[in-house]
Amino acid sequence: MNLKTVDLRRSFSDFNLLVNFEAKEGELICLLGPSGCGKTTALQLIAGIQTPDSGRIYLGDRDITDLPPWKRNIGLVFQDYALFPHMSVEENIAYGLRQKGTAAETIHSRVKELLSLVRLQGYCRRKPHELSGGEKQRVALARAVAPSPSLLLLDEPLSALDARLRIKLRREIREIQQRIGLTTIYVTHDQEEALSISDRIIMMKDGEIQQIGTPQEMYNHPINSFVAKFIGNANLLPVSKRTEDRKYYFFRPDDTRLSTTPSAAADIFEKQMTIRSVEYAGSHYVVEGSDGESSLRAHLRQEPKTSISFGDAPGSSCWFQVEKTKLKLLSH
């Protein structure tokens, strides 16, 4: 089903949340932003864990704003798994189905199907303490989708796992979500995670939505400097020194190249900088320059064919250049 929030508000003593967005049926949307931006509060309002001060929430044709959580037909996955420690994997997954009074034969069939879906065949008798973090999260996911909810909510489900396992599990979550076609809202502060799995991203800051778009739109066409800096690495140069202007030239380090001499081409934007650092990042070098007021970065796949060697580059003067077609003007 599709989800829609209309002027959904929640206020605290020092924080105000306002969200308007719609998730289409079968879509995975990431609520992305720094800690304290309101993304988990928005999720809890949709789940019914918190009550909004005003506004409405629609799931399909139903207004669920005033319904208790157990009547919303929503699956929820927390970052700390929240499995019942005294129950086996099978019992945890079956819990929601038993609460609905589902027949035992149907429960057995559904649990078997989900164990296969999350690649935990043969784990049905194990208890949560016998599982790894990744296995626990798979069980939590299976339990959430077992009663066939209309909507799935995930609150930073991978934040407790190590980096390599997070990458593996986010792919699995995306694959499962696409296979069952379940509308999903996924909260994360990890921009790489949001870029890799979402159909669309909702970028939040200070309780407000900054921009909504596909990962490609958000990365290539950020609406302001905050979005540009949060999603991917960004070069931002003030248009003028007057603080009231608050306009920036924006371009990506991947589109930036270096030269020891200024360019004569009319289609090149450039800025002279002193190289402050050079870091080797495996697939590329990260070269950072500064003019005392601003800094720029260039991601280079190999050492540039200039008289500057990366070995003695720090302290050298260099021109950071970008094609003007890659240059965008952003507000603060």
C-alpha positions in Angstrom: 0.0 0.0 0.0 1.0 3.6 -0.4 1.7 5.8 2.7 1.0 9.5 2.9 1.6 12.0 5.7 -0.2 15.4 5.6 1.1 18.2 7.7 2.3 15.8 10.4 3.5 17.7 13.4 5.1 16.9 16.7 6.6 19.5 19.0 8.9 19.2 22.0 10.3 21.9 24.2 13.3 22.5 21.9 12.3 20.8 18.7 9.5 21.0 16.1 8.8 18.3 13.4 6.8 18.8 10.2 6.7 16.2 7.5 4.7 15.9 4.3 5.6 13.0 2.0 4.2 10.0 0.2 5.6 6.5 -0.4 4.3 4.7 -3.4 3.3 1.0 -3.2 6.3 -1.2 -3.2 8.7 1.7 -2.8 11.7 1.8 -0.4 12.2 5.3 1.0 15.1 6.2 3.3 14.6 8.9 5.9 18.2 10.3 6.0 19.8 12.9 8.2 22.0 13.6 11.2 21.2 12.6 14.8 18.4 14.7 16.1 16.9 15.7 12.8 13.5 14.0 13.5 13.7 10.9 11.3 13.1 8.4 14.1 10.3 10.6 15.5 8.6 10.6 12.1 8.9 6.8 12.0 7.4 6.5 15.5 4.5 8.7 14.6 3.7 6.5 11.6 4.0 3.4 13.8 1.7 4.8 16.5 4.4 4.8 19.1 4.1 8.6 19.4 1.0 10.7 18.9 1.1 13.7 16.6 0.1 17.2 17.7 -1.7 17.6 14.4 -1.8 16.2 10.8 -2.9 12.9 9.3 -1.4 9.6 8.3 -2.9 7.6 5.5 -2.1 4.0 4.7 -3.8 3.1 1.4 -7.4 4.4 1.8 -7.3 4.2 5.6 -6.7 7.1 7.9 -4.6 5.4 10.6 -3.7 8.6 12.6 -5.8 7.7 15.6 -5.4 3.9 15.5 -3.3 2.1 18.2 -0.1 0.5 16.8 -1.6 -3.1 16.8 -4.4 -2.0 14.5 -2.3 -0.3 11.9 -1.0 -3.5 10.2 2.6 -2.3 10.2 5.8 -4.3 10.7 8.6 -2.7 12.7 12.3 -3.6 12.9 14.5 -2.0 15.6 18.2 -1.5 15.6 18.5 -3.6 18.8 16.6 -6.6 17.3 14.1 -6.7 20.2 13.8 -10.5 19.9 12.1 -12.5 22.8 15.1 -14.1 24.5 13.1 -17.1 25.9 11.7 -18.0 22.4 13.3 -19.9 19.6 13.8 -18.5 16.2 10.7 -20.3 15.0 8.6 -18.9 18.0 9.9 -15.4 17.4 8.9 -15.4 13.8 5.5 -17.0 14.5 4.6 -14.6 17.4 2.6 -12.1 15.3 0.8 -14.9 13.5 -0.3 -16.5 16.7 -1.5 -13.2 18.1 -3.7 -13.0 15.0 -5.1 -16.5 15.7 -3.6 -18.0 12.5 -4.0 -21.7 12.1 -1.0 -23.8 13.3 -0.6 -25.4 9.8 -0.5 -22.0 8.2 2.0 -20.7 10.8 4.3 -23.7 10.2 4.2 -23.1 6.4 4.8 -19.3 6.7 7.7 -19.7 9.2 9.4 -22.2 6.9 8.9 -19.9 3.9 10.4 -16.9 5.8 13.4 -18.9 7.1 14.2 -19.7 3.5 13.7 -16.1 2.5 16.2 -14.8 5.1 18.6 -17.7 4.6 18.2 -19.3 8.0 17.0 -22.7 7.2 17.9 -25.1 10.0 17.9 -22.3 12.6 14.3 -22.7 13.8 15.2 -24.3 17.2 18.0 -21.8 18.1 17.5 -19.1 20.8 18.6 -15.5 20.2 21.7 -15.9 22.4 23.0 -18.6 19.9 22.8 -16.2 17.0 25.2 -13.6 15.6 24.1 -10.0 15.2 23.4 -10.4 11.5 21.4 -13.6 12.2 19.3 -11.8 14.9 18.5 -9.0 12.5 17.4 -11.5 9.8 15.0 -13.1 12.4 13.7 -9.6 13.4 13.0 -8.9 9.7 11.3 -12.3 9.2 9.1 -11.7 12.4 8.1 -8.2 11.1 6.9 -9.4 7.7 5.4 -12.7 8.9 1.9 -11.3 9.4 1.9 -9.8 5.9 1.9 -6.1 7.0 0.9 -3.3 4.7 3.9 -1.3 5.5 7.4 -2.1 6.9 9.3 0.4 9.1 13.1 -0.1 9.8 14.8 2.1 12.4 18.5 2.1 11.7 18.4 -1.7 11.6 22.1 -2.2 10.8 23.8 0.4 13.0 24.8 -2.2 15.6 26.7 -4.3 13.1 30.3 -4.0 11.7 30.9 -2.3 8.4 31.4 -5.4 6.2 28.2 -7.1 7.6 26.2 -3.9 7.2 27.0 -3.9 3.4 26.0 -7.5 3.1 22.8 -7.2 5.1 21.6 -4.0 3.4 21.8 -5.9 0.0 19.8 -8.7 1.5 17.2 -6.4 3.0 16.8 -4.7 -0.4 16.5 -8.0 -2.2 13.9 -9.3 0.3 11.9 -6.0 0.1 11.8 -6.2 -3.7 10.8 -9.8 -3.8 7.8 -9.3 -1.5 7.0 -5.9 -2.9 6.4 -4.3 0.5 6.3 -0.5 0.9 9.2 0.3 3.3 10.4 3.3 5.2 14.0 2.9 6.3 15.6 5.3 8.8 19.4 5.8 8.5 22.1 8.4 9.1 24.4 6.6 6.7 24.4 8.3 3.3 26.1 5.4 1.6 23.4 3.1 2.9 20.7 5.4 1.6 22.2 5.8 -1.8 22.7 2.1 -2.3 19.2 0.7 -1.4 16.6 3.4 -1.7 14.2 4.2 -4.5 13.9 7.7 -3.1 15.6 9.6 -0.2 14.0 12.1 2.1 16.7 14.3 3.5 15.9 15.9 6.9 17.4 18.6 9.0 16.1 20.2 12.2 12.7 18.6 11.9 12.1 19.7 8.3 12.4 17.9 5.0 15.1 19.5 2.9 14.8 17.5 -0.3 13.0 14.4 -1.7 14.4 12.6 -4.7 16.1 9.5 -6.2 19.6 8.8 -5.1 20.9 10.1 -8.4 18.9 13.3 -8.1 20.1 13.9 -4.5 23.7 13.3 -5.4 23.9 15.2 -8.7 21.3 17.9 -8.0 21.3 18.8 -4.3 19.0 21.6 -3.5 21.2 23.4 -1.0 24.7 23.2 0.6 23.5 21.0 3.5 22.2 18.3 1.2 25.4 18.6 -0.9 27.7 18.1 2.1 25.6 15.3 3.7 25.3 13.2 0.6 28.7 12.4 -0.8 31.8 14.5 -0.7 31.2 18.1 -1.9 33.3 21.1 -2.9 31.6 24.3 -1.8 33.1 27.7 -2.6 31.4 30.9 -1.4 30.4 33.1 -4.3 31.5 36.2 -2.4 33.0 37.1 0.9 29.8 38.8 2.0 28.1 36.5 4.5 24.6 37.8 3.6 25.0 36.3 0.1 25.2 32.7 1.4 25.6 31.3 -2.1 28.0 28.6 -3.0 29.6 27.1 -6.1 29.2 23.3 -5.8 31.0 20.5 -7.6 32.1 17.0 -6.7 35.8 16.0 -5.9 35.3 13.2 -8.5 34.9 15.9 -11.2 37.9 18.0 -10.0 41.3 17.8 -11.6 44.6 19.4 -10.8 47.0 21.5 -12.9 50.2 23.4 -12.2 49.2 26.1 -14.7 45.9 28.0 -15.1 43.6 26.9 -18.0 43.0 29.0 -21.1 39.7 27.2 -21.8 36.6 29.3 -21.4 34.6 26.3 -20.2 36.8 25.7 -17.1 36.2 27.0 -13.6 39.3 27.0 -11.5 40.7 28.1 -8.2 44.4 28.3 -7.1 45.1 26.5 -3.9 48.0 25.4 -1.7 48.0 21.6 -1.4 47.6 20.7 2.3 47.4 16.9 2.2 47.5 13.9 0.0 45.9 10.7 1.1 45.9 7.3 -0.6 42.4 5.8 -0.5 43.0 2.6 -2.4 41.0 3.3 -5.5 42.0 6.9 -5.7 44.1 9.7 -4.1 42.4 12.4 -2.1 44.2 15.8 -2.6 43.1 18.7 -0.4 44.0 22.3 -1.0 43.3 25.5 0.8 43.6 29.3 0.1 43.3 30.2 3.8 39.6 30.8 3.6 38.2 27.8 1.7 39.3 24.3 0.9 38.8 22.0 -2.0 39.3 18.3 -2.7 40.1 16.3 -5.8 39.7 12.6 -6.1 42.3 11.3 -8.6 42.5 7.8 -9.9 46.3 8.2 -10.5 49.0 10.7 -9.9 48.4 13.8 -12.1 50.7 14.3 -15.1 52.2 17.5 -13.8 55.5 18.5 -12.3 54.0 18.0 -8.9 54.8 14.6 -7.3 52.4 13.4 -4.6 55.4 12.7 -2.5 56.3 16.4 -2.1 52.9 17.9 -3.0 52.0 19.4 0.4 52.9 23.1 0.3 52.9 23.3 -3.5 50.6 25.6 -5.4 48.1 24.1 -7.7 45.0 24.9 -9.7 41.8 22.9 -8.9 39.8 22.8 -12.1 36.3 21.7 -13.0 34.2 21.9 -16.2 31.6 24.6 -15.9 28.9 22.2 -16.9 29.6 20.3 -13.6 29.4 23.6 -11.6 26.2 24.4 -9.8 25.1 27.4 -7.7 23.5 26.5 -4.4 21.9 28.4 -1.5 23.0 27.8 2.1 
